[in-house]
Amino acid sequence: MNLDLPVRSALPALAAALDERGVAVLAAPPGTGKTTLVPLALAGLLDAAAPQRHVLVAEPRRLAVRAAARRMAWLLGEREGARVGHTVRGERVVGPDTVIEVVTTGVLLQRLQRDPELPGVDVVLLDECHERHLDADTALAFLLDVRETLRPELAVLVASATSDTAAWAELLGDAPVVAAHGIAHPVEVVWAPPPTAVRPPQGTRVDAALLEHVAAVVRRALAERAGDLLCFLPGVGEIARVAGQLGGLPEVEVLQLHGQAPAAVQDAALTAGGRRRVILATSVAESSLTVPGVRIVVDSGLAREPRTDHARGLGSLVTVRASLAAGRQRAGRAGREAPGTVYRCWAEVADARAPRFPTPEIALADLTGFALQAACWGDPQASGLALPDPPPAGALAAARQTLLALGAVTPDGRATERGRRFARTGLHPRLARALLDGAAEVGARRAAEIVALLSEELPRELGDDLAAAWRAVRDSSTPYAARWRQEVRRLRAQVTAPERGREREPTDQAAAGLLVALAHPERVARARGGAFLMASGTAAETAPGSALGGAPWLAIAVADRPAGAASARVRRAVPIDEQTARTAAAHLLTERDEVRWAVPPGSRRGELTARRLTALGALELDADRLTRPDPTLVRAALLEGLAREGVSELLRWPEGASSLRARLAFLHHALGAPWPDVSDQALLAAAEQWLEPELSRARRRADLERLDTGSALQRLLPWSTGEAGRLDELAPERITVPSGSRIRVDYSTERPVLAVKLQELFGWAATPALAGGRVPLTIHLLSPAGRPAAVTGDLANFWREGYRAVRAELRGRYPRHPWPEDPTTAEPTRRANQRK
């Protein structure tokens, strides 16, 4: 048994830290033995004189769980299931002598919820905590709570492949940090950016040109360097495409390593020997697993992260630039056993824009499952949990609303018995609801089969019709189908509902549609104009040519909404009928009176509409005309119409009303308060003050158009201060000029204008001023024909300086009108001279 691993030198310090404090942080690079040698030491299996302890090792991925357990069993010279075993969802390999059990963090959470004391467990090792998976963060918070309240003797060890351990030590109460230093073989960095620009990733889409370039770099690296090659790609689809482009490589075995890979492929990737290997892997190979024989790494520089649109209830994975920390982990794979080389498929300068560390999953993910875990733990607000990062308030609130709608929590956030049943399934609460409620409708077996399909990403080749995919998987012998059947057995064991009789059994499509709708009621969607509208109010489109596009209703299982897109994209769905939608989304079914301002088809003029509406969320099901709508709703709709079309457009403004409004606007601008603002926005805001009671009596557009706006505006005048009585003094509607004429003042411009024939102003020495003398009138002096002859704001200066030029120009053209030498002493007149 070769146990000469770098972490061995740190074991005494680690044991002392745990014995003294009960908590510790282990910083150990990949390949040092932290995942295999440390559990063996903690369990007392390396020293016959050491006391034997039961150790629980939690890994973030099933692939890492199986690999770690298999490796430890091999080191002991035993078969797995003897002193070392493992448990993942639906699979348990342990025996009566097992003292080290490797589990996923999800399994650990379920055990903590079932029995927080973890009877029989002495030490818990949380591995790869630097990856910041939500389950791992939650499990650590629960374990620290258990240590504080129930089992202070339970030892907790947090292991990280990075040296950034200060935050973990602080979280554990200033826990000691033990470092193990690996053998640092040099790794040469080769920058290999694409020869031409490639498009940045959109959602899960990666530019095909980049994948072609990655495949070309793999070929180049194989020619330039010796040893096995590990290539990092963001997802299963990209791995398959690059694998296809590498077909025909002589004497090279191409393996695809990811969480869904068959066990035989995983074993081949984790075992050196034989032909030269090219291992195409997701981030699962960054730190959780040792891949022997690798001397070359090709890094695409991409990774996948979850994103959740909480407002629309849509979650998806997106492709992002991998963090610098992930890049270091990936490169280190080439130097595990000997000097190596990493080929980075981007320009060196791009590292300046890359994030330093991966974003914690709690900041990005759908928190519905986390919120249920916290509620079942007795801390619905998660305020008492020692989490590395707090959950975002908005995401947690959205999660609680979902749980409330599912009946999993009470209004104050406490877990119901139904919610506890959901948690025991190990499923997302939505899928747990579909399984437990759907079993009574379609039978336990079929419910388990459909939910098993929904609980894992389906192979793309199965298409977008979930019912068709279900039929295909049932008849398939692929590795995916084998995993699916295993999960079906696990789920079937959790459902107590009897199988339905054959005479009542729904079709595959009806059964699948109901289960999807139960899981995602806000995603039931109705056809609308060539696309679909979901109950959540989000538009959705099927892929071009999809058979789903012709369905009147859909239950959408998987959808995403690319950045900047107006509609979501339907990835997986099932056609359903309206009754299924009503049944599954019954809590969204409402009947309400709707009174609003709308533009009827074929018209440009808005009108008040009143309907008794039956709706499923945002989807209208039935509508009847409402003959006696609530006056409060009517009033709100009329105000909506005024806001949308504008007070100036929707109401009628005869000359008197327009004149009064213009005068008030002038005084508000010139003097301010108490003279009111009469702009559209201000009049709309003050509607209760000046439009009542007419507004309360109005029932349609015509009623608004008949309003006497002039009389209504009078209500805005400052009557209480007495200033209203000065309106004609401060802003007279008309001004009497020397000829005796009463001329209307134009207030439509910034400076009021008096347009009057020049001869009517003879003898007027100075320009009148308005607003208490603050604003001089602008006078438009008109010729006898009524055309502007001059414009002035200083009449006295005009008589001195400008009149002579106007007189010289116009008296020959209008000889019958007076043009005196001195206009300041002449008799004003409205008439021409009589003919002689």
FENSULVEN-V899944 format. One record per backbone hydrogen bond with DSSP energy under -1.0 kcal/mol. NH is the residue of the N-H (numbers start at 1). CO is the residue of the C=O. E is the energy in kcal/mol with one decimal. If there is no record, write none. Layout:
nh=NH co=CO e=E
nh=NH co=CO e=E
This chain:
nh=5 co=3 e=-2.1
nh=7 co=32 e=-2.5
nh=8 co=5 e=-2.2
nh=9 co=6 e=-1.0
nh=10 co=7 e=-1.5
nh=11 co=8 e=-1.2
nh=14 co=10 e=-2.1
nh=15 co=11 e=-2.8
nh=16 co=12 e=-2.4
nh=17 co=13 e=-2.2
nh=18 co=14 e=-2.2
nh=19 co=15 e=-2.4
nh=20 co=16 e=-2.2
nh=21 co=17 e=-2.9
nh=24 co=156 e=-1.4
nh=25 co=176 e=-2.4
nh=26 co=158 e=-3.2
nh=27 co=178 e=-2.6
nh=28 co=160 e=-2.7
nh=32 co=29 e=-1.4
nh=37 co=33 e=-1.7
nh=38 co=33 e=-1.4
nh=40 co=36 e=-1.4
nh=41 co=37 e=-2.3
nh=42 co=38 e=-2.8
nh=43 co=39 e=-2.1
nh=44 co=41 e=-1.3
nh=45 co=40 e=-2.6
nh=50 co=47 e=-1.6
nh=53 co=43 e=-1.1
nh=55 co=99 e=-3.1
nh=56 co=123 e=-2.9
nh=57 co=101 e=-2.6
nh=58 co=125 e=-3.1
nh=59 co=103 e=-2.8
nh=65 co=61 e=-1.9
nh=66 co=62 e=-2.4
nh=67 co=63 e=-2.1
nh=68 co=64 e=-2.6
nh=69 co=65 e=-2.3
nh=70 co=66 e=-2.5
nh=71 co=67 e=-2.3
nh=72 co=68 e=-2.4
nh=73 co=69 e=-2.3
nh=74 co=70 e=-2.1
nh=75 co=71 e=-2.4
nh=76 co=72 e=-1.6
nh=77 co=74 e=-1.2
nh=78 co=73 e=-2.9
nh=81 co=84 e=-3.6
nh=82 co=79 e=-1.3
nh=85 co=100 e=-2.6
nh=86 co=93 e=-1.8
nh=87 co=102 e=-2.6
nh=88 co=91 e=-2.8
nh=91 co=88 e=-2.6
nh=93 co=86 e=-3.2
nh=98 co=95 e=-1.5
nh=99 co=83 e=-2.2
nh=100 co=83 e=-2.0
nh=101 co=55 e=-2.3
nh=102 co=85 e=-2.4
nh=103 co=57 e=-3.3
nh=105 co=59 e=-1.5
nh=108 co=104 e=-2.1
nh=109 co=105 e=-2.2
nh=110 co=106 e=-1.8
nh=111 co=107 e=-2.1
nh=112 co=108 e=-2.4
nh=113 co=109 e=-2.2
nh=114 co=110 e=-2.2
nh=115 co=111 e=-2.9
nh=118 co=115 e=-2.2
nh=121 co=118 e=-2.0
nh=122 co=54 e=-2.5
nh=123 co=54 e=-1.9
nh=124 co=155 e=-2.4
nh=125 co=56 e=-2.9
nh=126 co=157 e=-2.9
nh=127 co=58 e=-2.4
nh=129 co=159 e=-2.3
nh=131 co=128 e=-1.8
nh=132 co=129 e=-1.7
nh=137 co=133 e=-2.2
nh=138 co=134 e=-2.6
nh=139 co=135 e=-2.8
nh=140 co=136 e=-2.3
nh=141 co=137 e=-1.9
nh=142 co=138 e=-2.4
nh=143 co=139 e=-2.6
nh=144 co=140 e=-2.4
nh=145 co=141 e=-1.7
nh=146 co=142 e=-2.5
nh=147 co=143 e=-2.5
nh=148 co=144 e=-1.8
nh=149 co=145 e=-2.0
nh=150 co=146 e=-2.7
nh=151 co=146 e=-2.9
nh=154 co=151 e=-1.7
nh=155 co=122 e=-2.3
nh=156 co=22 e=-2.4
nh=157 co=124 e=-2.8
nh=158 co=24 e=-2.4
nh=159 co=126 e=-2.9
nh=160 co=26 e=-2.9
nh=165 co=163 e=-1.9
nh=169 co=165 e=-2.5
nh=170 co=166 e=-2.2
nh=171 co=167 e=-2.3
nh=172 co=168 e=-1.9
nh=173 co=170 e=-1.7
nh=175 co=169 e=-2.2
nh=178 co=25 e=-3.2
nh=180 co=27 e=-2.9
nh=185 co=183 e=-1.4
nh=188 co=340 e=-2.7
nh=190 co=342 e=-3.0
nh=192 co=344 e=-3.5
nh=202 co=205 e=-1.7
nh=205 co=202 e=-2.6
nh=211 co=207 e=-1.5
nh=212 co=208 e=-2.3
nh=213 co=209 e=-1.9
nh=214 co=210 e=-2.7
nh=215 co=211 e=-2.3
nh=216 co=212 e=-2.0
nh=217 co=213 e=-2.5
nh=218 co=214 e=-2.2
nh=219 co=215 e=-2.1
nh=220 co=216 e=-2.4
nh=221 co=217 e=-2.9
nh=222 co=218 e=-2.4
nh=223 co=219 e=-1.6
nh=224 co=220 e=-1.9
nh=225 co=221 e=-2.5
nh=228 co=293 e=-2.0
nh=229 co=277 e=-2.6
nh=230 co=296 e=-2.7
nh=231 co=279 e=-3.0
nh=232 co=298 e=-2.5
nh=233 co=281 e=-2.7
nh=239 co=235 e=-2.0
nh=240 co=236 e=-2.4
nh=241 co=237 e=-2.0
nh=242 co=238 e=-2.5
nh=243 co=239 e=-2.5
nh=244 co=240 e=-2.0
nh=245 co=241 e=-1.5
nh=246 co=242 e=-1.0
nh=249 co=246 e=-1.1
nh=252 co=249 e=-1.2
nh=253 co=276 e=-3.1
nh=255 co=278 e=-3.0
nh=257 co=280 e=-3.1
nh=261 co=258 e=-1.8
nh=266 co=262 e=-2.2
nh=267 co=263 e=-2.7
nh=268 co=264 e=-2.1
nh=269 co=265 e=-2.3
nh=270 co=266 e=-1.7
nh=278 co=253 e=-2.9
nh=279 co=229 e=-3.3
nh=280 co=255 e=-3.1
nh=281 co=231 e=-3.2
nh=282 co=257 e=-1.3
nh=285 co=282 e=-1.7
nh=286 co=283 e=-2.1
nh=295 co=228 e=-2.3
nh=296 co=228 e=-1.8
nh=297 co=341 e=-2.4
nh=298 co=230 e=-2.3
nh=299 co=343 e=-2.7
nh=300 co=232 e=-1.8
nh=303 co=320 e=-2.4
nh=305 co=318 e=-2.5
nh=307 co=316 e=-3.0
nh=309 co=314 e=-3.9
nh=310 co=308 e=-1.1
nh=313 co=309 e=-1.4
nh=314 co=309 e=-1.7
nh=316 co=307 e=-2.6
nh=318 co=305 e=-3.0
nh=319 co=203 e=-3.4
nh=320 co=303 e=-2.9
nh=322 co=301 e=-2.4
nh=324 co=355 e=-2.9
nh=325 co=356 e=-1.9
nh=327 co=323 e=-2.2
nh=328 co=324 e=-2.0
nh=329 co=325 e=-2.1
nh=330 co=326 e=-2.7
nh=331 co=327 e=-2.4
nh=332 co=328 e=-2.3
nh=333 co=330 e=-1.2
nh=334 co=331 e=-1.8
nh=335 co=332 e=-1.1
nh=340 co=186 e=-2.1
nh=341 co=295 e=-2.1
nh=342 co=188 e=-3.1
nh=343 co=297 e=-3.2
nh=344 co=190 e=-2.6
nh=345 co=299 e=-2.4
nh=346 co=344 e=-1.4
nh=350 co=347 e=-1.5
nh=351 co=348 e=-1.7
nh=352 co=349 e=-1.5
nh=353 co=350 e=-1.5
nh=361 co=132 e=-2.3
nh=363 co=360 e=-1.6
nh=364 co=361 e=-1.7
nh=365 co=361 e=-2.7
nh=371 co=367 e=-3.1
nh=372 co=368 e=-1.9
nh=373 co=369 e=-2.2
nh=374 co=370 e=-2.7
nh=375 co=371 e=-2.2
nh=376 co=372 e=-2.8
nh=377 co=373 e=-1.8
nh=379 co=374 e=-2.8
nh=382 co=379 e=-2.0
nh=387 co=385 e=-1.9
nh=396 co=392 e=-2.4
nh=397 co=393 e=-2.4
nh=398 co=394 e=-2.3
nh=399 co=395 e=-2.0
nh=400 co=396 e=-2.3
nh=401 co=397 e=-2.1
nh=402 co=398 e=-1.9
nh=403 co=399 e=-2.3
nh=404 co=400 e=-2.5
nh=405 co=401 e=-2.2
nh=406 co=402 e=-1.8
nh=408 co=403 e=-2.6
nh=410 co=414 e=-2.7
nh=413 co=410 e=-2.6
nh=416 co=408 e=-2.4
nh=420 co=416 e=-2.2
nh=421 co=417 e=-2.0
nh=422 co=418 e=-2.1
nh=423 co=419 e=-2.3
nh=424 co=420 e=-1.9
nh=425 co=422 e=-1.1
nh=426 co=423 e=-1.2
nh=432 co=428 e=-2.5
nh=433 co=429 e=-2.2
nh=434 co=430 e=-1.9
nh=435 co=431 e=-2.6
nh=436 co=432 e=-2.6
nh=437 co=433 e=-2.5
nh=438 co=434 e=-1.7
nh=439 co=435 e=-1.5
nh=441 co=438 e=-1.2
nh=442 co=438 e=-2.7
nh=443 co=439 e=-1.9
nh=447 co=443 e=-2.2
nh=448 co=444 e=-2.4
nh=449 co=445 e=-2.3
nh=450 co=446 e=-2.4
nh=451 co=447 e=-2.5
nh=452 co=448 e=-2.2
nh=453 co=449 e=-1.3
nh=454 co=450 e=-1.8
nh=455 co=451 e=-1.4
nh=462 co=459 e=-1.8
nh=463 co=460 e=-2.1
nh=466 co=573 e=-2.3
nh=469 co=465 e=-2.2
nh=470 co=466 e=-2.4
nh=471 co=467 e=-1.9
nh=472 co=468 e=-2.1
nh=473 co=469 e=-2.6
nh=474 co=470 e=-2.1
nh=475 co=471 e=-1.1
nh=476 co=473 e=-1.5
nh=482 co=478 e=-1.9
nh=483 co=479 e=-2.2
nh=484 co=480 e=-2.5
nh=485 co=481 e=-2.4
nh=486 co=482 e=-1.8
nh=487 co=483 e=-2.2
nh=488 co=484 e=-2.4
nh=489 co=485 e=-2.2
nh=490 co=486 e=-1.7
nh=491 co=487 e=-2.6
nh=492 co=488 e=-3.0
nh=493 co=489 e=-1.5
nh=494 co=491 e=-1.4
nh=495 co=492 e=-1.2
nh=504 co=501 e=-1.2
nh=505 co=502 e=-1.1
nh=511 co=507 e=-2.9
nh=512 co=508 e=-3.0
nh=513 co=509 e=-2.7
nh=514 co=510 e=-2.3
nh=515 co=511 e=-2.2
nh=516 co=512 e=-2.4
nh=517 co=513 e=-2.4
nh=518 co=514 e=-2.4
nh=519 co=515 e=-1.9
nh=520 co=516 e=-2.6
nh=523 co=520 e=-2.0
nh=524 co=521 e=-1.4
nh=525 co=554 e=-3.0
nh=526 co=533 e=-2.3
nh=527 co=552 e=-2.7
nh=528 co=531 e=-3.0
nh=531 co=528 e=-1.5
nh=532 co=540 e=-2.3
nh=533 co=526 e=-2.3
nh=534 co=538 e=-2.8
nh=535 co=524 e=-2.1
nh=536 co=522 e=-1.7
nh=537 co=534 e=-2.3
nh=540 co=532 e=-2.6
nh=541 co=568 e=-2.5
nh=546 co=543 e=-2.3
nh=549 co=546 e=-1.2
nh=550 co=547 e=-1.1
nh=551 co=548 e=-1.9
nh=554 co=525 e=-2.5
nh=555 co=574 e=-2.7
nh=557 co=572 e=-2.0
nh=558 co=572 e=-1.9
nh=560 co=569 e=-1.6
nh=565 co=562 e=-2.2
nh=568 co=539 e=-2.9
nh=569 co=560 e=-3.8
nh=570 co=541 e=-2.7
nh=571 co=558 e=-2.9
nh=572 co=558 e=-1.9
nh=573 co=464 e=-2.4
nh=574 co=555 e=-1.9
nh=576 co=553 e=-1.4
nh=581 co=577 e=-1.8
nh=582 co=578 e=-2.6
nh=583 co=579 e=-2.4
nh=584 co=580 e=-2.7
nh=585 co=581 e=-2.2
nh=588 co=585 e=-2.1
nh=589 co=586 e=-1.4
nh=590 co=615 e=-2.8
nh=592 co=613 e=-2.8
nh=594 co=611 e=-3.3
nh=596 co=609 e=-2.1
nh=598 co=607 e=-2.6
nh=603 co=600 e=-2.0
nh=607 co=598 e=-3.0
nh=609 co=596 e=-2.9
nh=611 co=594 e=-2.7
nh=612 co=624 e=-3.3
nh=613 co=592 e=-3.3
nh=614 co=622 e=-3.0
nh=615 co=590 e=-2.7
nh=616 co=619 e=-3.0
nh=617 co=588 e=-2.2
nh=618 co=535 e=-2.2
nh=619 co=616 e=-2.1
nh=621 co=614 e=-3.1
nh=622 co=614 e=-1.5
nh=624 co=612 e=-2.0
nh=626 co=610 e=-2.4
nh=634 co=630 e=-2.3
nh=635 co=631 e=-2.8
nh=636 co=632 e=-2.0
nh=637 co=633 e=-2.2
nh=638 co=634 e=-2.5
nh=639 co=635 e=-2.1
nh=640 co=636 e=-1.9
nh=641 co=637 e=-2.3
nh=642 co=638 e=-2.3
nh=643 co=639 e=-2.2
nh=644 co=640 e=-2.5
nh=645 co=641 e=-2.7
nh=646 co=642 e=-1.7
nh=650 co=646 e=-2.8
nh=651 co=647 e=-1.5
nh=658 co=654 e=-2.9
nh=659 co=655 e=-2.5
nh=660 co=656 e=-2.3
nh=661 co=657 e=-2.5
nh=662 co=658 e=-2.2
nh=663 co=659 e=-2.3
nh=664 co=660 e=-2.4
nh=665 co=661 e=-2.3
nh=666 co=662 e=-2.1
nh=667 co=663 e=-2.2
nh=668 co=664 e=-2.5
nh=669 co=665 e=-2.1
nh=670 co=666 e=-2.6
nh=671 co=667 e=-3.3
nh=672 co=667 e=-1.1
nh=675 co=672 e=-1.8
nh=683 co=679 e=-2.9
nh=684 co=680 e=-2.3
nh=685 co=681 e=-2.1
nh=686 co=682 e=-1.8
nh=687 co=684 e=-1.4
nh=689 co=686 e=-1.3
nh=690 co=686 e=-1.7
nh=691 co=687 e=-2.7
nh=695 co=691 e=-2.4
nh=697 co=693 e=-1.3
nh=698 co=694 e=-1.0
nh=704 co=700 e=-1.3
nh=705 co=701 e=-2.2
nh=706 co=702 e=-1.3
nh=707 co=704 e=-1.1
nh=709 co=707 e=-1.4
nh=712 co=708 e=-2.3
nh=713 co=709 e=-2.4
nh=714 co=710 e=-1.0
nh=715 co=712 e=-1.5
nh=716 co=713 e=-2.1
nh=717 co=714 e=-1.2
nh=719 co=717 e=-2.6
nh=724 co=718 e=-1.6
nh=726 co=723 e=-2.0
nh=727 co=724 e=-1.7
nh=730 co=726 e=-3.1
nh=731 co=727 e=-3.0
nh=735 co=743 e=-2.8
nh=737 co=741 e=-2.5
nh=739 co=760 e=-1.1
nh=740 co=737 e=-2.8
nh=743 co=735 e=-2.8
nh=745 co=733 e=-2.4
nh=746 co=753 e=-3.2
nh=753 co=746 e=-2.5
nh=754 co=778 e=-2.6
nh=756 co=780 e=-2.1
nh=758 co=782 e=-2.5
nh=760 co=757 e=-1.6
nh=761 co=758 e=-1.8
nh=763 co=823 e=-1.6
nh=764 co=761 e=-2.5
nh=770 co=775 e=-3.6
nh=771 co=730 e=-2.8
nh=775 co=770 e=-2.2
nh=777 co=768 e=-2.5
nh=778 co=752 e=-2.5
nh=779 co=792 e=-3.3
nh=780 co=754 e=-2.4
nh=781 co=790 e=-2.6
nh=782 co=756 e=-2.5
nh=783 co=787 e=-3.6
nh=786 co=783 e=-2.7
nh=789 co=781 e=-4.0
nh=790 co=781 e=-1.6
nh=792 co=779 e=-2.3
nh=798 co=794 e=-1.8
nh=799 co=795 e=-2.5
nh=800 co=796 e=-1.5
nh=801 co=797 e=-3.3
nh=802 co=798 e=-1.7
nh=803 co=798 e=-2.4
nh=806 co=802 e=-1.7
nh=807 co=803 e=-3.3
nh=808 co=804 e=-2.7
nh=809 co=805 e=-1.6
nh=810 co=806 e=-2.3
nh=811 co=807 e=-2.3
nh=814 co=810 e=-2.4
nh=817 co=814 e=-1.4
nh=825 co=822 e=-1.2
nh=829 co=759 e=-1.5
nh=833 co=816 e=-4.4
